[in-house]
Structures are given as structure tokens and as C-alpha cells.
Amino acid sequence: MLFFVIEDFHGADRKEIYRRFRDKGRLKPDELVVHHSWIAADMSRCFLLVEADDVTILQRWAIEWNDLVEFEIIPVASSKDMVVALAAHL
């Protein structure tokens, strides 16, 4: 499954976030595949497209950062996949 993840850094020490990332990496489970990531221009949020077999893998990852980052996890599908899935109903 694909997920769009928004990491919100508001109210957190951004320097501490980037220190942890520098020193320990993403701290993500091996089963979580990060396809792309982007940082907002003001460095207040990170946007990621990730893939995992189930949402509990993302929850394990979020726990590693919950003292510094607030996560929003949104299941998504590509437009191409959605068109195929809905074709019989159109």
C-alpha cells in the first residue's frame, strides 16, 4: 500500500530533529520503503510518499519520532490504479 505522510515539525526543536536524523537516520523499519520526500521551504514539514504492507509498520516508525514530530498518515492510490479499479463502474 502507498501512503502519503506529513511530518509536522511545528512546536518542535527543528535542530534536534535534524540532529537525530543526521546521527540515527530515518529510524524506519526495514519493511517501510520511502519513494520520495520533500521539505517545505520554511522547514516546518516534511512530505513523503512511502510504501508498506500495512499501516502498523508506519505506526512503529512514528513512535521513534513522537517526541519531536507529529505524523499524519494518509493511504493513497495512484490515479492510474484508481481509473483501473473504477473502470467497470463508469
N, C-alpha and C positions, 0 to 999 in steps of 0.2 A: 504494500500500500504506500501511496505517496502522501506526504504531509507537508503543509506549509507551516513553518514555525516562526513565531515572532518572539524574540528575546527582548524584553523591555528593561532598560538599564536606569530608568527614572528612579530617583531616590537612592541610588546605589553609588558607591565609590567606583567610578569608572576605571581609575588607575588600578584598583585592586582586581577588578575583572580582568583587565589586560595583563596584569602580573600573573594571575593564576593561569590564564590561557598560555602565556609565554612559558611558564615554569612546568605546567602539567598537561598542556594541550586541551582538547575539547572535553576530555573526561567522558567520552561517549562509549557505550557498549560496542563491541566489535560488530554486532549484528545491525547496527544503525549505519546506513550509507548516506553521506552528505553529498548531494549532487551539485549544489550551488549555494553560495552565501553572499550576502550583500550587507554593508553597514550604512546606516543613514548618514547623511552629510554632517549632522551635528553629533554623531556618535552616540545617540540616545537609544538606538535599537539596532538589532541585527535580524535580518530576514534570511531564512534558509529553506531550501527545498530538500527534503530528506526522504528516505525510503526505509521501511521496516515491516516485518511480517505482522506485528501487532503493536498497539499503542502502549502496552506496558514497557516495551523497550525504550520508548521516548520518556515515559514516566521515570524509569531508572536513571536516565540521563539528567532529567530536570532536577532530581533530588541532589545530584552532585553540585548544583549551582543555586539551589533555592535560597541560600543566604544572601545572594547578590543579584539574582536575575529572576524576573517574573516571566513565565512562559505562557504563550498562547499557542495551542496545537490544533491545527485545522486539517482534517482529512480532505484531500483533493484528488481529482482525476484530470487527465489531460483533456482538452477539447476534443481531440481526435477519438479518444476512447469513449467519451460521453456520446458523441454522434453515433458511433457503432452500437453502443448499448441501447440507445433510444430509437434506432433506425426502424425497428419493427413496429414502433408505436406512433410513427409520424405519418 
